[in-house]
Amino acid sequence: MALWDRVAIVGSRGQLGTDLMAAFADLAPLALDRPAFDLENPASMAALLAQHRPTLVINTAAFHDVERCESEPALAFAVNALGVDALAEACRNAGAALMHVSTDYVFDGAARAPYPESAPPSPLSVYAISKVAGERLIARHGGTWFVVRTCGLYGVAGSRVKGTTFAETMLRKARAGEALRVVDDQTVAPSYTRDVAGAMRAIARSERPGIYHVTNAGACSWYEFAAEIFRQAGIAANLTPVSSAQFPTRARRPAYSLLANEGLHEIGYSMPTWQAGLRAYLQAKGLLGAPAPAS
C-alpha cells in the first residue's frame, strides 16, 4: 500500500463508504462528503484535493435513485457523469489515483453467463446510461484509475436513499404478519458492503488499475434472497414468488445481473458467497437467529 498512503473516501457516510472507512482505518482516511465536497461543484472538489493531496480517492457518491433518474435525467448526468468527469480531472491535477464505484446496471441483462469486465456495456435506463458515461469520462483523463462495478449492495449503515436495506424491510414486514410477494425472475448476486470494501482494499493494494467486478459469489433471485434471509433469521414468513411484471417501474432493470469477478481472481482474491455475506450482515445487525430448515 506504499503508493496509496493518503486515502480519501467520497461519500464516507453511506453504507459502502462507512465500510470503506473501516477497511482503510489504519491509513486514517479522509472523509469527503456533501456539502463541503460536492460532485455538482467542481471547485469544491479541486480545492479540497489540492489542500489535502490524497494519493488515492475512492468515490462512492452517486445519484442512484433509479426511478427518480428517469424523471430527472439532467440531475442524473450532472452527478453520475459530469460530476465524475470533474472529479477525475481534479484527481489528475492533484496527482491522485481514482477508484470509482459503478454498477451491474451498465449491462442489459440479456446474457445467461456472468458478464466479464471486458463485456461491452448496454444500459437500459437513464441511471445506467449516466453511470456508463461516468466510466468513460474517467478514462479520458488518463492517469491511474479503477472502476469497481458491483451489484445488490446492502450494509449495516443502510441505504441513504431508501433509509433501510432489503433484508431489514423483509424482516420488518414478516414480523408484522404481512404477506410478501418478491420477484423471482431477476438473477442477482446480493453483495455485503463489508465484503466489497475488503475487496476494494485488495484492489488498491494490487496497484493494478482497470475495471473490476466485485460481488459476493453465487447467484439467486430476489425471492431466493428473501427466503434465505428468513431462514437465517429463523423467522417464518408468508412469502410468494411473483413476476417482475407485477411491479411495473419506469426504469428498466436487467433481468440477469451476474458479474464475473475475473479481475479479482487475477490478483488472487476471492469473495465470500452471498449466503456467507448475508450471515455476517445479520450477525452484525443482531438479526441472526436459529436458521430454519431449508425448504
Secondary structure, 3 states (H helix, E strand, C coil): CHHHCCEEEECCCCHHHHHHHHHCHHHCCEEECCCCCCCCCHHHHHHHHHHHCCCEEEECCCCCCHHHHHHCHHHHHHHHHHHHHHHHHHHHHHCCEEEEEEEHHHCCCCCCCCECCCCCCCCCCHHHHHHHHHHHHHHCCCCCEEEEEECCEECCCCCCCCCCCHHHHHHHHHHCCCEEEEECCCEECCEEHHHHHHHHHHHHHHCCCEEEECCCECCEEHHHHHHHHHHHHCCCCEEEEECHHHCCCCCCCCCECCECCHHHHHCCCCCCEHHHHHHHHHHHCCCCCCCCCCC
